[in-house]
Amino acid sequence: MADDISFNNSFDIEHGVADQISPLVRRIVAPNASPFTFKGTCTYIIGKGEVAVIDPGPMNEDHLAAIRHELRDEKITHILVTHTHNDHSPGARVLHAETGAPTYAYGPHVTPPADENQMSLDAANDREFDPVHNMEHGDVIEAEDWSFECVFTPGHTANHMAFALREENALFSGDHVMAWATSVVAPPDGNMTDYMNSLEILTKRKDGLYWPGHGGAVSNPNTFVRAFITHRRMRERAIFERIDKGDRTVAAIVDRVYKGLDERLVPAAQLSTLAHIEDMANRERIIVETADNGENIYRPVR
């Protein structure tokens, strides 16, 4: 199903080592590799001397020590956070406490109310992060040598914010668009309608490069994002076809649509399928009903 996207799994890094990946940008990758995080969370350092740090990463002392070591003779003046998942934002609290540098993000984690029978990946959420500065779409964060435009991209989470480095025409895309895999959209915090709308917003931009939260750069972003949109619409059609053929539960749909999937990724696939179902229900393509056992079941609109 994902063969319509040209993924790039080439990412040769050494954990804890800062790589200069552009004139203004250094990257340190956290040692938290997993099926969801690829080789680890990318923390970005912008500038020299007085710097911004984007996504300080998980509460991992080795990673935080690597950031401290790299910046031992420099000053952190800004801390930017793309979203409040535990692999991205917890380290921001530590750096803020140690340096006094203010944090910038769309806002704290706020999960919409969930159906009591609904699956979730709640353990992924960082509920303690609360930024000093709540940013809105189009806001600008400036320093002497660099500036960021805030690009609100909800969908992966309700508070996902990307940051466009204007001096290099590069977008720090967080987990919204990555080169190595599609983004997990997991209700109730994740929302497929928002995600698709956010992808459409990116197609209207002219960023030359994306630096994502995991993996290497997205080098042809407009083409890549359009492929993401096509892929998601293909996935939607496959899910609708299974519902149309009589599959009534998320588990049954995932079993047919995601054949051969790594068992560790099944819960995420179920949630992503649910996100598509919610989106189709909002557009009145399917009907959500409650079975006698309290489980939600789905039927196509005729």
Backbone hydrogen bonds, N-H to C=O, Kabsch-Sander energy under -0.5 kcal/mol:
donor,donor_aa,acceptor,acceptor_aa,energy
4,D,1,M,-0.6
5,I,2,A,-1.9
7,F,5,I,-1.4
8,N,179,A,-2.5
9,N,7,F,-0.5
11,F,9,N,-0.7
13,I,11,F,-0.9
16,G,29,V,-1.2
17,V,14,E,-1.8
19,D,17,V,-0.6
19,D,27,R,-2.6
21,I,19,D,-0.9
21,I,25,V,-1.9
22,S,25,V,-1.5
26,R,45,I,-2.6
27,R,19,D,-2.3
28,I,43,T,-2.7
30,A,28,I,-0.5
30,A,41,T,-2.9
32,N,30,A,-1.6
34,S,38,F,-1.4
38,F,34,S,-1.4
40,G,37,T,-2.3
42,C,213,G,-2.9
43,T,28,I,-3.0
43,T,41,T,-0.6
44,Y,54,I,-1.9
45,I,26,R,-2.7
46,I,52,A,-3.0
47,G,24,L,-2.9
50,E,48,K,-2.0
51,V,49,G,-0.6
51,V,75,K,-2.9
52,A,46,I,-1.8
53,V,78,H,-2.2
54,I,44,Y,-3.0
55,D,53,V,-0.5
55,D,80,L,-3.1
57,G,88,H,-2.4
60,N,58,P,-2.2
64,L,60,N,-2.5
65,A,61,E,-2.5
66,A,62,D,-1.8
67,I,63,H,-2.0
68,R,64,L,-2.5
69,H,65,A,-2.6
70,E,66,A,-2.3
71,L,67,I,-2.0
72,R,69,H,-1.3
74,E,71,L,-1.6
75,K,49,G,-3.5
77,T,51,V,-3.0
77,T,75,K,-0.6
78,H,51,V,-1.3
79,I,102,P,-2.0
80,L,53,V,-2.8
81,V,104,Y,-2.5
85,H,83,H,-1.1
86,N,124,A,-3.1
88,H,85,H,-2.5
89,S,85,H,-2.0
91,G,57,G,-3.0
92,A,89,S,-1.8
93,R,89,S,-0.6
93,R,90,P,-1.2
94,V,90,P,-0.9
95,L,91,G,-2.3
96,H,92,A,-2.5
97,A,93,R,-2.2
98,E,94,V,-2.2
99,T,95,L,-2.4
100,G,96,H,-2.4
104,Y,79,I,-2.7
105,A,133,H,-1.9
106,Y,159,N,-0.5
109,H,129,F,-0.6
118,Q,115,D,-2.2
124,A,121,L,-2.3
125,N,122,D,-2.0
126,D,84,T,-2.1
127,R,125,N,-0.8
133,H,103,T,-2.5
134,N,132,V,-0.5
135,M,105,A,-3.2
135,M,133,H,-0.7
138,G,150,C,-3.0
139,D,136,E,-2.1
141,I,148,F,-2.6
142,E,140,V,-0.5
143,A,146,W,-2.5
148,F,141,I,-3.1
149,E,164,A,-2.1
150,C,139,D,-3.1
151,V,162,A,-3.0
152,F,150,C,-0.5
153,T,160,H,-2.3
155,G,157,T,-2.2
156,H,153,T,-0.5
160,H,157,T,-1.0
161,M,82,T,-2.9
162,A,151,V,-3.1
163,F,172,F,-1.7
164,A,149,E,-2.9
165,L,163,F,-0.7
165,L,170,A,-3.2
166,R,147,S,-1.9
166,R,164,A,-1.0
168,E,165,L,-1.1
169,N,165,L,-0.7
170,A,165,L,-1.6
171,L,209,L,-2.8
172,F,163,F,-3.3
172,F,170,A,-0.5
173,S,171,L,-1.1
173,S,211,W,-0.9
174,G,211,W,-0.6
176,H,173,S,-2.1
177,V,173,S,-0.7
178,M,181,A,-0.6
179,A,216,G,-0.6
186,A,156,H,-0.5
186,A,184,V,-0.6
189,D,186,A,-0.5
190,G,186,A,-2.7
191,N,155,G,-2.0
195,Y,191,N,-2.4
196,M,192,M,-2.7
197,N,193,T,-2.1
198,S,194,D,-2.4
199,L,195,Y,-2.2
200,E,196,M,-2.0
201,I,197,N,-1.8
202,L,198,S,-1.8
203,T,199,L,-1.5
204,K,200,E,-0.7
204,K,201,I,-1.1
205,R,202,L,-1.5
208,G,169,N,-2.6
209,L,169,N,-0.9
210,Y,218,V,-2.0
211,W,171,L,-2.7
213,G,174,G,-3.5
215,G,40,G,-0.5
218,V,210,Y,-2.1
219,S,217,A,-0.8
224,F,220,N,-2.2
225,V,221,P,-3.1
226,R,222,N,-2.0
227,A,223,T,-1.7
228,F,224,F,-1.9
229,I,225,V,-2.3
230,T,226,R,-2.3
231,H,227,A,-2.7
232,R,228,F,-2.6
233,R,229,I,-2.2
234,M,230,T,-2.3
235,R,231,H,-2.5
236,E,232,R,-2.4
237,R,233,R,-2.3
238,A,234,M,-2.2
239,I,235,R,-2.3
240,F,236,E,-2.8
241,E,237,R,-2.5
242,R,238,A,-1.8
243,I,239,I,-2.1
244,D,240,F,-2.9
245,K,241,E,-1.6
246,G,243,I,-1.4
247,D,242,R,-2.5
253,I,249,T,-2.1
254,V,250,V,-2.8
255,D,251,A,-2.1
256,R,252,A,-1.0
256,R,253,I,-0.7
257,V,253,I,-2.8
258,Y,254,V,-2.5
261,L,258,Y,-1.4
265,L,262,D,-2.1
266,V,263,E,-1.1
269,A,265,L,-2.4
270,Q,266,V,-2.6
271,L,267,P,-2.1
272,S,268,A,-2.6
273,T,269,A,-2.3
274,L,270,Q,-2.3
275,A,271,L,-2.3
276,H,272,S,-2.0
277,I,273,T,-2.4
278,E,274,L,-2.9
279,D,275,A,-2.1
280,M,276,H,-2.6
281,A,277,I,-2.6
282,N,278,E,-2.3
283,R,279,D,-1.4
284,E,281,A,-1.4
285,R,280,M,-3.1
286,I,280,M,-0.7
287,I,299,R,-3.4
289,E,287,I,-0.5
289,E,297,I,-3.0
291,A,289,E,-0.5
291,A,295,E,-3.1
294,G,291,A,-2.0
297,I,289,E,-2.8
298,Y,248,R,-1.0
299,R,287,I,-2.2
301,V,285,R,-2.6
302,R,300,P,-0.5
